[in-house]
Amino acid sequence: MPFISKDWRSPGEVWVKTEEGWEKKKILECCNFLLGQQDNLLTRYSVSDHSDEEKADDIDNWNEDENSEEKENKGSINHFKRPRTKYSSESQYDGVIQPHCHITIKCTKEIAGFNGLSEALKRLDFRSAVHDVRRFHYICKLLDLLVSHRLNALSGCAQRVLFNIIEEVAHQVSQSQQNKHMLDRLLGQLREVVECACWGRPLGSTILWEQHLTTINRIHEIADQIEIRQPGDNEEPQFDQLPEECVREVLLRLADHRDLERSAHAWGVMARLVDELRIWRELCQFHFSPRQIQSVIDTSPSTSEDWQLIYHKLRKCYGLREEYAEMIQLCRNCRCLFWHSIGHPCIAETDPHFMEKLEDVDKNSLYVPIPPQAFLKFFSL
């Protein structure tokens, strides 16, 4: 049932009941699953078109239909409550609010500096963004930071959203047959969090953590049934049939030294190619600046030709560069977080006077990329 607040401090919000509880309509409109089963649900709940009694009847009927579908699908681990769709193009957001989230950067007397992580994850539609290959690694890195260091500091709602996203990651790994090591890492961290309990139980509500444990067990069931399908013997060309030039080009595109080391153990030809100086020299040039490389060479002149040793010294000294196909962007005009390829409804597009001020400004400087560590700083975590 929609709820309209009479409090003068708030214009009121329309609330919609979902399978996870009551949620604000504005948040649901930013989610990709709105294009699926709840499309008709939200359009029916217009405050001006229906009476409260009609809305209550519609919600009850919808809940009955949902419960009957859940009973039919009970016991299937591949059953999920929200349809998952891929970001094939930006055109699918026609008529739907683009995923974005306005944040408070600076606290003032008029504006309280509070940003909710759970609301931001929903508004940016992280759950559906998992199925986009451009955003998968960014989201997994963010989940890794939350699970390993900040899980107990999250609210109950944020924890529920976090586990739902991890479950979505498990479905994506199962379907794509890729990045299983990322899922295994997340599950290992979740296992450590559950085992390191406070007074025998994790921090938080007992009922809430029972729901979390149910979700974690469901994720483990999905992960246990993932089997990487090997190509058939009759399919050609096989990887070991490629010439060395092609194999070298594959190795030159690996940005992690651990992948190179695993490749060396997999095949003798790759082991010989991994020992080449060019592989490690280009890996150093990718992760580090010329000044950083030169600083290490100056401190140890004897290692000037051993690029593998130089790489490991640079890695321990400066850390590795993080590269993502797509990152969350911050708009300096409206203080809004958004996915760069989708865009956002900026205030500059609706205010002609504001556009005049931006004529002499570099448009590329208006959007700031936000890495996962910086993203969490907006939420005081």
N, C-alpha and C positions, 0 to 999 in steps of 0.2 A: 504494500500500500504506500503510495507517495506520502511523504511527510513534508509539510510546509511550516517552517518555523515562524513564530510570532515575535521572536526576539529582535529588537531593533538593531542589534549589532551584526546581524546576519540576514542576507536576503532570503535564506531558506534553501534547501536542497531537495531535489526529487530523489527518493531512494527506491531501489529495485531489489527484490529478493532473488538471489542466485543460489546455486548449489553450495556455495561457500558462505552464505549468510547475506546480510543486507549490504548493499554497495551503492555509492553515489552514482547517479546517472551520468554525470559529467565524466567520471572516471571510466565507466563502461563504454562511453562513446569514443574514447581514445584507444580502445582495445580492438585488435583485429578480429577476435571471435564474434564481435557484433555483426559481422557479415554473415554469420552462420545462424545458429538456432535461436539467438536472442534478438534477431533483427526485428521480427514482427512483435516481439514482446515489448521492446522499448517504444516502438511507434504507437502501440496501443495505449501506453500509459502517459498520455498527454493530459496535463492538469486541466486544460480548458475544454477538452472534448468529452470526458467521461466523468461520471459521478463516482464518489468513493465506493458505493456499493457495487457498481459495475466493475471497478478496478479490483476490488477484493475478490469478486467471483472469477474474474479472469485469472488472477494469480493462483487461486485455489485449483482451477481447472488445469493450469499449466503445471502446477506442482504435482497433481495426480498423474498427468501424462509423463512427467519426468520420472516419478517413482516407478511407474509401470515399466518404463524403458530400462531403468536401473535393475529391476528385478530380472528382466529378460537377459541382461548382459552380466549378471552377477557371476563371479567366478572366472571371468576372462581377464587376464592381466593386460591384454591389449585394448581393453575398453577404457576410454577416457571421456570426461564429461564435456569438454569443450572441443569443437572441431579445430584441427590444426591446419593452417594454410600457409603457403610460402609467400614470401614477398616477391612475386614475379615481376611486378611493375608498380609504379606509383599510381596507376589509373584505378587500382582497386579501392583507393581511398576517396573516389569521387562520391560526394554526398555524405562522407563520414569525416569526423574531426580527425585531423592528422595527429599521430602520436607526438605529444610534446608535454613539457612540464615547466611551469613558471616557478622559479625559486627565489628565495630571499638571500641576496648576497651580503648585504650590510644591514645590521639591526639599527633602527632609529626609534624615536618616540612614537611615530605614527605606525611603523611596521615592525612587528615582532619577528625576530630572526629564528624562525622555526620551519624546517622542511621535513616532511615525513618520507622515510625511505620506501615504505610499502606503497604509498600513493604514487611516488615517482616511478617505481617499477611497473605499476599498473598503467600509469598514464603514458609511459614510453613503450608499453606493450612488449616487455622483455620476453614474455612467455611465447609469443608468436615469432618474435625476432630470432629465437633459437634456431628456427628452420631456415634462416638465411645464412648461406655459407660465408657471406661477408662479415656477419656480426657474431658468428658462433664463437670464435676464439676470444673476442672482447668480453662476451658474457661469461664464458667459462673462467676467464681470469678474475672477473668481478666476483663470481661465486666462490672461487678459490680463496680470495681475500676474506670474504664474509664468513665462510665456514671455518677457516683455519684460525682466525684471530678475533672475530667480532660476533659470533653466533649468540653467545650468552648475553651480549649487550643489546640485542635486537628485541623489539616488542613482539608480542605474540602474533599480531597480524603480519608483521614483516617476516617472522619465521615461517608462517604458513605460506606466504607468497614465495619465499626462498625455496622451500621444499617442492612447491608446485613447479617452479622453474627447473629444478634439478630433475624432477620426473619427466619434464618435457625434453630435457637434454638426453635422458635415457631412451626415450622414444626416437629421438632424432638419430642417435648413434645406432640404434637397432635397425632403423630404416636405411641409413646411408652406409652402414658397415665401415665407418671411419671414426677416428679419434676416440677409440675405446679406452686408450690410456688416460685421457682426460676424465672420463666417467669413473674409471677405477680409482683415480686420485681423489675425486670428490667423495666417493663412497668410503675410501679409507679414512679420510678426515672426519666424515660423519660418524664412523665407527668409534674413532678416538673421542669425539665429543660426547657420545652417549655413554661410553665407558668411564670417562672422567666426570662422574656425577658429583653433586654436592649432597652429602649425607645420604648417599645411596641412590639419589634421583637427580636428574637434570634440573636446573633452575627453571622455575615457572610453574604454571598450573598443571596439576596432575592430569586433568582431562585433556588439556591442550597437548601435552606431551604424549599421551596415548594416541591422539590423532597423528602427531608427528611420527611416532614409531610405526603406525600403520602405513603411512606414506613411505617411510624408509624401507620397510619390508617389501612394499610393492615395487620400489625402485630396484631392490636387490633381486627380486624375481625376474624383472625385465633384463637386468644385467646378466643373470645366470643363463638366460636363454639365448643370449647373443652368440652366434657362431659365425665367425668370419668365413665367408664362402670363397674357396680357392678357385681360380679359373680352371676350366677343363683342360685336359691334356691335349685335346685336339685344337684348342684355340691358339692361333699364332698371330704375330710373333710373341714368343715368350721373352721375359726380361733377360734371361741369360743368353738369348740369341742376338741381342743388340750389340752393335760395335762399341768399342771402348769410347769413341767420341761422344756417342749418345749417353752412355752411362756417366761420363764425366760431366756433361751438361746437367744431368739430374742432380749429381752431388753438389755442383756449384750453386744450386738453388735451395739447398738446405741451410737454414739459418741457425741451427742448434748443433753444438758440437756433440751432444749425446746421440743425435740421429746419425752423425757421421761415424761415431764409434760403433753403434749397432750395425750400420751398413757394412763396416769392415769385418764384423763377425759373421755376416750372412753369406758372403760370397768372396772367393779369393780375388777375383778381378777388382771388386770394389775395395778390398783391403789394400791392393797395390795402388789404386788411384787415390785413396785417402791419404797415403803417405806423401803425395806430391805437394810441393811447396805452394803451388798456385791455389790449391783448395783452401789452405789455411790463410794465405795472404789476402785473398778476396773476402774471406770470412772476417778477418780483422778490419779490412777497409769498410765492410758493411756496418759493423757494430761501433767502430770507434773513429774519431776524427784523426787527421794527419798529425795534429799536435800531440794527441794522446799517444799515438804509436811512436812518434819520435822521442817522447819523454822516456818511454820504456827502453827503447834502443840505446839512448844516451846513458842510462843508468847501468845497462848491461851490454856493452859493445860486443861481447863474445857470443851473444845470442842473436845477432843481427840477421843471421841467415836461417835460424830455426823459428819459422813462423808459427808453428804449433805451440812452442814454449812461449812465444811473445803473446799469442792469443790468450793463453791461460793466465799469464801475468796481468794482462789488461782486464780480463774478466774479473779477477779477484780485486783489482784496484778500482775499476770504474763501474762494474756491472754491465749487463747486456742491454742492448737497445731493444725496446718493445715496438713491434710493428704489427699493425692491424689493418685489415682491408678497409674497415670503416669504424669510426669512433663516434661517440656522443659529442655533439658540438654545443657550445654556449654562444647565444646571440647577445651581443653587447647592447643592442637596442632595447630589447624587451626582457632581458634576463631570463631567457628561456632555454631549456635543454631540449635537444631534438636530434634525430638521426639525419645526417647530412644529405643522404640520397632522397629522403622523403620531404624534407623541408618542414616549415612551421608557419602558422599564421602570425606574422610579425606586425607590430603596431606601425612600423615604418611604411608598410604597404597601404595603410588606410589613412595616413595623415600626410597630405601634400606639403605642409609646412615643414614637417620632419624630413621629408625626402629632399627638400631644398638644402637643408643643412648637410646632407650626406653626399651632395654632388661632388665635392672635392675630397672625399674620404675614400681611401682604398677599400673596396668592398671585401677583399680577402681578409682584411684585418678585423672585420666585424664579427667573424665567426672564429671562435677559439676551440681547438680540439681538446677534449677532456679525457685523459687516460683514466683507467679504473681507479688508481689510488687517489687522484684528484676528485673523481666523482664522489667517493665516499666522504670527502672532507666537507661537502655541502650539508651533510646530515649529522655532524658532530659525533662521528663514530671513531 
